Amino acid sequence: MRRTRSGPSIREFLKYYLLVLLAEKAQTKQELVQQIKQRSADNRTYRTTGVVWPAGSEMDRVLDGLAEDGLVRPPKRGYKWRITDSGKQTLAERGKQQEETDGKERAAEKLVELLETAPANACVLDVGTGAGFLALKLAERGFRVVGIDSGSFDYSKDSLGEAREEATRRGGDVEFRQIDIATLAESHERFDYVVSSQAVHCMDDQPACLEAIHTLLKPEGRFLCVDFLVGSDGFIRHGFHCFLAFSREEWVERLIECGFVNIRMHEMCDYLLVECEKA
Ligand SMILES: C[S@@+](CC[C@H](N)C(=O)[O-])C[C@H]1O[C@@H](n2cnc3c(N)ncnc32)[C@H](O)[C@@H]1O
């Protein structure tokens, strides 16, 4: 995994986040970088490989842009960047603009809608199913669903039990298994669709997991994935945690590397829905 990140989504994220940090106190660029590295390191709770921070060139570019817009004041004596009144106002307004709608639920609805043309007996794999958020919705729609979870986190250890209980209550052709995606990919099982909600960002070896998803699909099979949006909307709702997800640009790069084609993306408030196909 690379240590620094760049691109339009990272810049959009920084445009908001640097204002947040400067609203707390005036700081030098080095102090800002240090704080971002620290927050990034805190993300290790969710993923051991979570330590990544914006490239220095992106920091410079965004700070200069904010200064041009009059939202921050560049360092003179004392070498510290400061937020201006106009910056504080922008920050307050941006916070209020956040839609009240639940992006995760909306993205899941859109995902189900995108599967409307799928044959009813299609077999769907839900990766990182947790308590079966997507798997149960798809089983209700008549798909044959396998939900898998590695149970890697303290909070996810009991999730599959909850998912099984809920499946008994709601019905449908759904089976839950405790297994890592990489281990399942070593089997001969193959699926028409692989779906995932809010899970790729916390997978330890993301490139290997995407490879595994590609392997688990039948030819022309589709992968539909919902995860945090890297940007200010994602940050306002999920804090620095959203920085663990792939940005739009990183998704494209990674999916092409794995051999996926026809990549499309839909932004739903603080979530991103990515769809693509195995060639
Ligand atoms: C944040 S939860 C999301 C649960 C559910 N999909 C949802 O949207 O509510 C992410 C889940 O991914 C699982 N996970 C992480 N890495 C995994 C892997 N390599 N293989 C399978 N599951 C994994 C975790 O155990 C966790 O339950």
The ligand as a MOL file (V3000), in Angstrom:
LIG
                    3D

  0  0  0     0  0            999 V3000
M  V30 BEGIN CTAB
M  V30 COUNTS 27 29 0 0 0
M  V30 BEGIN ATOM
M  V30 1 C -18.0120 -2.2470 8.8570 0
M  V30 2 S -18.4800 -3.9070 8.7180 0 CHG=1
M  V30 3 C -19.7950 -3.8070 7.5370 0
M  V30 4 C -20.8880 -4.8120 7.7980 0
M  V30 5 C -22.0670 -4.7670 6.8330 0
M  V30 6 N -21.6900 -5.1240 5.4770 0
M  V30 7 C -22.7800 -3.4310 6.8650 0
M  V30 8 O -22.8160 -2.7340 5.8360 0
M  V30 9 O -23.3330 -3.0950 7.9130 0 CHG=-1
M  V30 10 C -17.1610 -4.6280 7.7630 0
M  V30 11 C -17.0900 -6.1410 7.8990 0
M  V30 12 O -16.1010 -6.6440 6.9890 0
M  V30 13 C -15.5280 -7.7930 7.5850 0
M  V30 14 N -14.2340 -8.0970 6.9280 0
M  V30 15 C -13.0890 -7.3720 7.0020 0
M  V30 16 N -12.1130 -7.9670 6.2830 0
M  V30 17 C -12.6710 -9.0810 5.7340 0
M  V30 18 C -12.1620 -10.1240 4.8830 0
M  V30 19 N -10.8900 -10.1090 4.4770 0
M  V30 20 N -12.9930 -11.1220 4.4930 0
M  V30 21 C -14.3030 -11.1220 4.9110 0
M  V30 22 N -14.8240 -10.1690 5.7290 0
M  V30 23 C -14.0260 -9.1710 6.1300 0
M  V30 24 C -15.4010 -7.4060 9.0660 0
M  V30 25 O -15.3030 -8.5270 9.9010 0
M  V30 26 C -16.6970 -6.6000 9.2910 0
M  V30 27 O -17.7300 -7.4010 9.8130 0
M  V30 END ATOM
M  V30 BEGIN BOND
M  V30 1 1 1 2
M  V30 2 1 2 3
M  V30 3 1 2 10
M  V30 4 1 3 4
M  V30 5 1 4 5
M  V30 6 1 5 6
M  V30 7 1 5 7
M  V30 8 2 7 8
M  V30 9 1 7 9
M  V30 10 1 10 11
M  V30 11 1 11 12
M  V30 12 1 11 26
M  V30 13 1 12 13
M  V30 14 1 13 14
M  V30 15 1 13 24
M  V30 16 1 14 15
M  V30 17 1 14 23
M  V30 18 2 15 16
M  V30 19 1 16 17
M  V30 20 1 17 18
M  V30 21 2 17 23
M  V30 22 1 18 19
M  V30 23 2 18 20
M  V30 24 1 20 21
M  V30 25 2 21 22
M  V30 26 1 22 23
M  V30 27 1 24 25
M  V30 28 1 24 26
M  V30 29 1 26 27
M  V30 END BOND
M  V30 END CTAB
M  END
